[in-house]
Amino acid sequence: MNCLNRLDYGIDYFKRVLTVYAPVLDMNEKEYIQYLESMDRKNVEEKLSIIR
């Protein structure tokens, strides 16, 4: 049973990795940098809204 739990955990981990990186797989370097900057701005705005 322990082996099945580890296998399930491993599959779930790779599903999460693919979900996170799916939006950037087909981007060129410029698009990727713009995406990162956009995500940074979004994260900062969310943290500021929590503080307020």
PDB file with SEQRES, HELIX, SHEET and CRYST1 records, atoms N, CA, C and O in Angstrom:
SEQRES   1 A   52  MET ASN CYS LEU ASN ARG LEU ASP TYR GLY ILE ASP TYR          
SEQRES   2 A   52  PHE LYS ARG VAL LEU THR VAL TYR ALA PRO VAL LEU ASP          
SEQRES   3 A   52  MET ASN GLU LYS GLU TYR ILE GLN TYR LEU GLU SER MET          
SEQRES   4 A   52  ASP ARG LYS ASN VAL GLU GLU LYS LEU SER ILE ILE ARG          
HELIX    1 AA1 ASN A    2  TYR A   21  1                                  20    
HELIX    2 AA2 ALA A   22  VAL A   24  5                                   3    
HELIX    3 AA3 GLU A   29  ILE A   51  1                                  23    
CRYST1    1.000    1.000    1.000  90.00  90.00  90.00 P 1           1          
ATOM      1  N   MET A   1       0.821  -1.206   0.000  1.00  0.00           N  
ATOM      2  CA  MET A   1       0.000   0.000   0.000  1.00  0.00           C  
ATOM      3  C   MET A   1       0.863   1.268   0.000  1.00  0.00           C  
ATOM      4  O   MET A   1       0.514   2.259  -0.641  1.00  0.00           O  
ATOM      5  N   ASN A   2       1.962   1.232   0.703  1.00  0.00           N  
ATOM      6  CA  ASN A   2       2.846   2.382   0.784  1.00  0.00           C  
ATOM      7  C   ASN A   2       3.367   2.768  -0.599  1.00  0.00           C  
ATOM      8  O   ASN A   2       3.510   3.951  -0.907  1.00  0.00           O  
ATOM      9  N   CYS A   3       3.645   1.775  -1.419  1.00  0.00           N  
ATOM     10  CA  CYS A   3       4.154   2.034  -2.767  1.00  0.00           C  
ATOM     11  C   CYS A   3       3.104   2.762  -3.611  1.00  0.00           C  
ATOM     12  O   CYS A   3       3.434   3.652  -4.396  1.00  0.00           O  
ATOM     13  N   LEU A   4       1.842   2.375  -3.441  1.00  0.00           N  
ATOM     14  CA  LEU A   4       0.760   3.048  -4.177  1.00  0.00           C  
ATOM     15  C   LEU A   4       0.602   4.490  -3.744  1.00  0.00           C  
ATOM     16  O   LEU A   4       0.321   5.358  -4.571  1.00  0.00           O  
ATOM     17  N   ASN A   5       0.779   4.757  -2.465  1.00  0.00           N  
ATOM     18  CA  ASN A   5       0.684   6.135  -1.972  1.00  0.00           C  
ATOM     19  C   ASN A   5       1.785   7.006  -2.561  1.00  0.00           C  
ATOM     20  O   ASN A   5       1.547   8.151  -2.945  1.00  0.00           O  
ATOM     21  N   ARG A   6       2.994   6.450  -2.629  1.00  0.00           N  
ATOM     22  CA  ARG A   6       4.104   7.217  -3.211  1.00  0.00           C  
ATOM     23  C   ARG A   6       3.877   7.462  -4.692  1.00  0.00           C  
ATOM     24  O   ARG A   6       4.174   8.544  -5.198  1.00  0.00           O  
ATOM     25  N   LEU A   7       3.351   6.457  -5.391  1.00  0.00           N  
ATOM     26  CA  LEU A   7       3.061   6.608  -6.812  1.00  0.00           C  
ATOM     27  C   LEU A   7       1.988   7.674  -7.025  1.00  0.00           C  
ATOM     28  O   LEU A   7       2.110   8.511  -7.920  1.00  0.00           O  
ATOM     29  N   ASP A   8       0.949   7.643  -6.213  1.00  0.00           N  
ATOM     30  CA  ASP A   8      -0.125   8.632  -6.309  1.00  0.00           C  
ATOM     31  C   ASP A   8       0.412  10.036  -6.037  1.00  0.00           C  
ATOM     32  O   ASP A   8       0.058  10.988  -6.733  1.00  0.00           O  
ATOM     33  N   TYR A   9       1.264  10.159  -5.025  1.00  0.00           N  
ATOM     34  CA  TYR A   9       1.860  11.452  -4.707  1.00  0.00           C  
ATOM     35  C   TYR A   9       2.713  11.947  -5.878  1.00  0.00           C  
ATOM     36  O   TYR A   9       2.658  13.122  -6.242  1.00  0.00           O  
ATOM     37  N   GLY A  10       3.499  11.043  -6.461  1.00  0.00           N  
ATOM     38  CA  GLY A  10       4.354  11.424  -7.590  1.00  0.00           C  
ATOM     39  C   GLY A  10       3.541  11.887  -8.783  1.00  0.00           C  
ATOM     40  O   GLY A  10       3.896  12.873  -9.429  1.00  0.00           O  
ATOM     41  N   ILE A  11       2.465  11.195  -9.082  1.00  0.00           N  
ATOM     42  CA  ILE A  11       1.603  11.586 -10.205  1.00  0.00           C  
ATOM     43  C   ILE A  11       0.952  12.933  -9.934  1.00  0.00           C  
ATOM     44  O   ILE A  11       0.894  13.783 -10.823  1.00  0.00           O  
ATOM     45  N   ASP A  12       0.465  13.134  -8.722  1.00  0.00           N  
ATOM     46  CA  ASP A  12      -0.146  14.426  -8.370  1.00  0.00           C  
ATOM     47  C   ASP A  12       0.866  15.559  -8.462  1.00  0.00           C  
ATOM     48  O   ASP A  12       0.535  16.661  -8.901  1.00  0.00           O  
ATOM     49  N   TYR A  13       2.099  15.288  -8.049  1.00  0.00           N  
ATOM     50  CA  TYR A  13       3.153  16.302  -8.125  1.00  0.00           C  
ATOM     51  C   TYR A  13       3.382  16.723  -9.566  1.00  0.00           C  
ATOM     52  O   TYR A  13       3.447  17.917  -9.858  1.00  0.00           O  
ATOM     53  N   PHE A  14       3.505  15.759 -10.471  1.00  0.00           N  
ATOM     54  CA  PHE A  14       3.756  16.099 -11.867  1.00  0.00           C  
ATOM     55  C   PHE A  14       2.555  16.764 -12.524  1.00  0.00           C  
ATOM     56  O   PHE A  14       2.722  17.574 -13.436  1.00  0.00           O  
ATOM     57  N   LYS A  15       1.357  16.439 -12.079  1.00  0.00           N  
ATOM     58  CA  LYS A  15       0.166  17.145 -12.577  1.00  0.00           C  
ATOM     59  C   LYS A  15       0.234  18.619 -12.193  1.00  0.00           C  
ATOM     60  O   LYS A  15      -0.071  19.494 -13.003  1.00  0.00           O  
ATOM     61  N   ARG A  16       0.639  18.890 -10.942  1.00  0.00           N  
ATOM     62  CA  ARG A  16       0.761  20.285 -10.491  1.00  0.00           C  
ATOM     63  C   ARG A  16       1.844  21.017 -11.270  1.00  0.00           C  
ATOM     64  O   ARG A  16       1.662  22.176 -11.646  1.00  0.00           O  
ATOM     65  N   VAL A  17       2.963  20.356 -11.516  1.00  0.00           N  
ATOM     66  CA  VAL A  17       4.048  20.974 -12.281  1.00  0.00           C  
ATOM     67  C   VAL A  17       3.560  21.342 -13.675  1.00  0.00           C  
ATOM     68  O   VAL A  17       3.808  22.453 -14.145  1.00  0.00           O  
ATOM     69  N   LEU A  18       2.870  20.423 -14.336  1.00  0.00           N  
ATOM     70  CA  LEU A  18       2.371  20.707 -15.678  1.00  0.00           C  
ATOM     71  C   LEU A  18       1.333  21.821 -15.665  1.00  0.00           C  
ATOM     72  O   LEU A  18       1.298  22.642 -16.581  1.00  0.00           O  
ATOM     73  N   THR A  19       0.497  21.859 -14.647  1.00  0.00           N  
ATOM     74  CA  THR A  19      -0.514  22.907 -14.544  1.00  0.00           C  
ATOM     75  C   THR A  19       0.140  24.272 -14.379  1.00  0.00           C  
ATOM     76  O   THR A  19      -0.308  25.255 -14.970  1.00  0.00           O  
ATOM     77  N   VAL A  20       1.190  24.334 -13.584  1.00  0.00           N  
ATOM     78  CA  VAL A  20       1.879  25.599 -13.333  1.00  0.00           C  
ATOM     79  C   VAL A  20       2.610  26.078 -14.588  1.00  0.00           C  
ATOM     80  O   VAL A  20       2.575  27.267 -14.904  1.00  0.00           O  
ATOM     81  N   TYR A  21       3.265  25.177 -15.299  1.00  0.00           N  
ATOM     82  CA  TYR A  21       4.108  25.575 -16.417  1.00  0.00           C  
ATOM     83  C   TYR A  21       3.416  25.532 -17.773  1.00  0.00           C  
ATOM     84  O   TYR A  21       4.015  25.933 -18.771  1.00  0.00           O  
ATOM     85  N   ALA A  22       2.180  25.060 -17.839  1.00  0.00           N  
ATOM     86  CA  ALA A  22       1.466  24.981 -19.117  1.00  0.00           C  
ATOM     87  C   ALA A  22       1.363  26.333 -19.824  1.00  0.00           C  
ATOM     88  O   ALA A  22       1.548  26.386 -21.040  1.00  0.00           O  
ATOM     89  N   PRO A  23       1.072  27.438 -19.107  1.00  0.00           N  
ATOM     90  CA  PRO A  23       0.940  28.725 -19.805  1.00  0.00           C  
ATOM     91  C   PRO A  23       2.229  29.216 -20.466  1.00  0.00           C  
ATOM     92  O   PRO A  23       2.163  30.013 -21.402  1.00  0.00           O  
ATOM     93  N   VAL A  24       3.382  28.772 -20.014  1.00  0.00           N  
ATOM     94  CA  VAL A  24       4.635  29.314 -20.531  1.00  0.00           C  
ATOM     95  C   VAL A  24       5.368  28.377 -21.490  1.00  0.00           C  
ATOM     96  O   VAL A  24       6.438  28.731 -21.986  1.00  0.00           O  
ATOM     97  N   LEU A  25       4.833  27.223 -21.755  1.00  0.00           N  
ATOM     98  CA  LEU A  25       5.545  26.245 -22.579  1.00  0.00           C  
ATOM     99  C   LEU A  25       5.806  26.734 -23.996  1.00  0.00           C  
ATOM    100  O   LEU A  25       6.869  26.457 -24.552  1.00  0.00           O  
ATOM    101  N   ASP A  26       4.871  27.448 -24.586  1.00  0.00           N  
ATOM    102  CA  ASP A  26       5.000  27.870 -25.982  1.00  0.00           C  
ATOM    103  C   ASP A  26       5.432  29.320 -26.144  1.00  0.00           C  
ATOM    104  O   ASP A  26       5.331  29.874 -27.239  1.00  0.00           O  
ATOM    105  N   MET A  27       5.911  29.941 -25.074  1.00  0.00           N  
ATOM    106  CA  MET A  27       6.307  31.344 -25.146  1.00  0.00           C  
ATOM    107  C   MET A  27       7.761  31.480 -25.574  1.00  0.00           C  
ATOM    108  O   MET A  27       8.594  30.619 -25.291  1.00  0.00           O  
ATOM    109  N   ASN A  28       8.047  32.586 -26.266  1.00  0.00           N  
ATOM    110  CA  ASN A  28       9.449  32.898 -26.515  1.00  0.00           C  
ATOM    111  C   ASN A  28       9.978  33.675 -25.302  1.00  0.00           C  
ATOM    112  O   ASN A  28       9.236  33.930 -24.354  1.00  0.00           O  
ATOM    113  N   GLU A  29      11.237  34.042 -25.337  1.00  0.00           N  
ATOM    114  CA  GLU A  29      11.858  34.665 -24.170  1.00  0.00           C  
ATOM    115  C   GLU A  29      11.203  35.991 -23.799  1.00  0.00           C  
ATOM    116  O   GLU A  29      11.003  36.271 -22.618  1.00  0.00           O  
ATOM    117  N   LYS A  30      10.870  36.806 -24.791  1.00  0.00           N  
ATOM    118  CA  LYS A  30      10.264  38.114 -24.529  1.00  0.00           C  
ATOM    119  C   LYS A  30       8.890  37.952 -23.885  1.00  0.00           C  
ATOM    120  O   LYS A  30       8.573  38.640 -22.915  1.00  0.00           O  
ATOM    121  N   GLU A  31       8.084  37.051 -24.417  1.00  0.00           N  
ATOM    122  CA  GLU A  31       6.757  36.811 -23.850  1.00  0.00           C  
ATOM    123  C   GLU A  31       6.866  36.276 -22.429  1.00  0.00           C  
ATOM    124  O   GLU A  31       6.070  36.635 -21.562  1.00  0.00           O  
ATOM    125  N   TYR A  32       7.853  35.415 -22.191  1.00  0.00           N  
ATOM    126  CA  TYR A  32       8.055  34.847 -20.861  1.00  0.00           C  
ATOM    127  C   TYR A  32       8.421  35.928 -19.848  1.00  0.00           C  
ATOM    128  O   TYR A  32       7.907  35.935 -18.730  1.00  0.00           O  
ATOM    129  N   ILE A  33       9.300  36.833 -20.237  1.00  0.00           N  
ATOM    130  CA  ILE A  33       9.695  37.921 -19.345  1.00  0.00           C  
ATOM    131  C   ILE A  33       8.494  38.813 -19.039  1.00  0.00           C  
ATOM    132  O   ILE A  33       8.306  39.222 -17.893  1.00  0.00           O  
ATOM    133  N   GLN A  34       7.681  39.117 -20.047  1.00  0.00           N  
ATOM    134  CA  GLN A  34       6.473  39.913 -19.825  1.00  0.00           C  
ATOM    135  C   GLN A  34       5.509  39.183 -18.894  1.00  0.00           C  
ATOM    136  O   GLN A  34       4.882  39.807 -18.038  1.00  0.00           O  
ATOM    137  N   TYR A  35       5.390  37.884 -19.052  1.00  0.00           N  
ATOM    138  CA  TYR A  35       4.525  37.076 -18.195  1.00  0.00           C  
ATOM    139  C   TYR A  35       5.007  37.143 -16.749  1.00  0.00           C  
ATOM    140  O   TYR A  35       4.201  37.318 -15.836  1.00  0.00           O  
ATOM    141  N   LEU A  36       6.315  37.003 -16.536  1.00  0.00           N  
ATOM    142  CA  LEU A  36       6.863  37.067 -15.182  1.00  0.00           C  
ATOM    143  C   LEU A  36       6.632  38.430 -14.546  1.00  0.00           C  
ATOM    144  O   LEU A  36       6.271  38.520 -13.373  1.00  0.00           O  
ATOM    145  N   GLU A  37       6.842  39.492 -15.320  1.00  0.00           N  
ATOM    146  CA  GLU A  37       6.614  40.839 -14.791  1.00  0.00           C  
ATOM    147  C   GLU A  37       5.151  41.038 -14.427  1.00  0.00           C  
ATOM    148  O   GLU A  37       4.835  41.659 -13.413  1.00  0.00           O  
ATOM    149  N   SER A  38       4.264  40.511 -15.257  1.00  0.00           N  
ATOM    150  CA  SER A  38       2.835  40.608 -14.983  1.00  0.00           C  
ATOM    151  C   SER A  38       2.472  39.861 -13.704  1.00  0.00           C  
ATOM    152  O   SER A  38       1.696  40.356 -12.886  1.00  0.00           O  
ATOM    153  N   MET A  39       3.032  38.678 -13.537  1.00  0.00           N  
ATOM    154  CA  MET A  39       2.760  37.890 -12.330  1.00  0.00           C  
ATOM    155  C   MET A  39       3.317  38.588 -11.091  1.00  0.00           C  
ATOM    156  O   MET A  39       2.693  38.561 -10.030  1.00  0.00           O  
ATOM    157  N   ASP A  40       4.484  39.211 -11.222  1.00  0.00           N  
ATOM    158  CA  ASP A  40       5.060  39.958 -10.097  1.00  0.00           C  
ATOM    159  C   ASP A  40       4.147  41.106  -9.694  1.00  0.00           C  
ATOM    160  O   ASP A  40       3.873  41.305  -8.511  1.00  0.00           O  
ATOM    161  N   ARG A  41       3.672  41.871 -10.693  1.00  0.00           N  
ATOM    162  CA  ARG A  41       2.766  42.984 -10.402  1.00  0.00           C  
ATOM    163  C   ARG A  41       1.508  42.485  -9.715  1.00  0.00           C  
ATOM    164  O   ARG A  41       1.047  43.078  -8.739  1.00  0.00           O  
ATOM    165  N   LYS A  42       0.956  41.400 -10.224  1.00  0.00           N  
ATOM    166  CA  LYS A  42      -0.269  40.832  -9.652  1.00  0.00           C  
ATOM    167  C   LYS A  42      -0.037  40.408  -8.194  1.00  0.00           C  
ATOM    168  O   LYS A  42      -0.874  40.675  -7.332  1.00  0.00           O  
ATOM    169  N   ASN A  43       1.089  39.754  -7.920  1.00  0.00           N  
ATOM    170  CA  ASN A  43       1.385  39.319  -6.553  1.00  0.00           C  
ATOM    171  C   ASN A  43       1.552  40.503  -5.611  1.00  0.00           C  
ATOM    172  O   ASN A  43       1.078  40.464  -4.476  1.00  0.00           O  
ATOM    173  N   VAL A  44       2.220  41.552  -6.072  1.00  0.00           N  
ATOM    174  CA  VAL A  44       2.413  42.743  -5.243  1.00  0.00           C  
ATOM    175  C   VAL A  44       1.063  43.396  -4.953  1.00  0.00           C  
ATOM    176  O   VAL A  44       0.795  43.784  -3.816  1.00  0.00           O  
ATOM    177  N   GLU A  45       0.219  43.519  -5.968  1.00  0.00           N  
ATOM    178  CA  GLU A  45      -1.099  44.121  -5.770  1.00  0.00           C  
ATOM    179  C   GLU A  45      -1.941  43.311  -4.791  1.00  0.00           C  
ATOM    180  O   GLU A  45      -2.644  43.890  -3.963  1.00  0.00           O  
ATOM    181  N   GLU A  46      -1.885  41.993  -4.870  1.00  0.00           N  
ATOM    182  CA  GLU A  46      -2.644  41.144  -3.956  1.00  0.00           C  
ATOM    183  C   GLU A  46      -2.147  41.321  -2.515  1.00  0.00           C  
ATOM    184  O   GLU A  46      -2.947  41.406  -1.583  1.00  0.00           O  
ATOM    185  N   LYS A  47      -0.826  41.375  -2.342  1.00  0.00           N  
ATOM    186  CA  LYS A  47      -0.277  41.546  -0.991  1.00  0.00           C  
ATOM    187  C   LYS A  47      -0.602  42.916  -0.440  1.00  0.00           C  
ATOM    188  O   LYS A  47      -0.876  43.047   0.753  1.00  0.00           O  
ATOM    189  N   LEU A  48      -0.578  43.945  -1.281  1.00  0.00           N  
ATOM    190  CA  LEU A  48      -0.944  45.290  -0.823  1.00  0.00           C  
ATOM    191  C   LEU A  48      -2.399  45.360  -0.426  1.00  0.00           C  
ATOM    192  O   LEU A  48      -2.753  46.026   0.547  1.00  0.00           O  
ATOM    193  N   SER A  49      -3.253  44.668  -1.182  1.00  0.00           N  
ATOM    194  CA  SER A  49      -4.692  44.693  -0.856  1.00  0.00           C  
ATOM    195  C   SER A  49      -4.947  43.974   0.481  1.00  0.00           C  
ATOM    196  O   SER A  49      -5.869  44.339   1.210  1.00  0.00           O  
ATOM    197  N   ILE A  50      -4.145  42.970   0.797  1.00  0.00           N  
ATOM    198  CA  ILE A  50      -4.302  42.264   2.078  1.00  0.00           C  
ATOM    199  C   ILE A  50      -3.880  43.170   3.217  1.00  0.00           C  
ATOM    200  O   ILE A  50      -4.512  43.178   4.273  1.00  0.00           O  
ATOM    201  N   ILE A  51      -2.811  43.938   3.011  1.00  0.00           N  
ATOM    202  CA  ILE A  51      -2.296  44.820   4.054  1.00  0.00           C  
ATOM    203  C   ILE A  51      -3.293  45.940   4.343  1.00  0.00           C  
ATOM    204  O   ILE A  51      -3.441  46.349   5.494  1.00  0.00           O  
ATOM    205  N   ARG A  52      -3.974  46.437   3.320  1.00  0.00           N  
ATOM    206  CA  ARG A  52      -4.889  47.577   3.499  1.00  0.00           C  
ATOM    207  C   ARG A  52      -6.126  47.187   4.239  1.00  0.00           C  
ATOM    208  O   ARG A  52      -6.996  48.025   4.473  1.00  0.00           O  
TER     209      ARG A  52                                                      
END                                                                             
